[in-house]
């Protein structure tokens, strides 16, 4: 199983993130669950480090701004969703404004992945 975990760039409630991760990950098999992240800094790095510290495997799919320019984030979102299959999950911490996260949510819904959105 793959679990996409992402957050709006403005998200900074690390206590809520850690508590939510711990609560949700109790039901995930560490041997077969792969956490999918889409960045290398900021909140994405925190999510990555949290997953690794809890012994989950990570798959990183990153935006290539040099190659894809202003469409890089949307292309990255497509690649993340395409990497997943029926039965996989997406967990989002969203401010209701972030266009990159809105794009991801729309793509996740189209693919019919299990989606949990935590508004803040």
Buried (B, 14 or more C-beta within 10 A) or exposed (E): EBBBBBBBEEBBBEEEBBEBBEEBBEEBEEEEBBBBBBBEEEBBEBBBEBBEEBEBBEBEBBBEEEEEEEEBBBBBBBBBBEBBEEEBBBBBBBEEEBEBBBBBBEBBEEBEBBBEEBEE
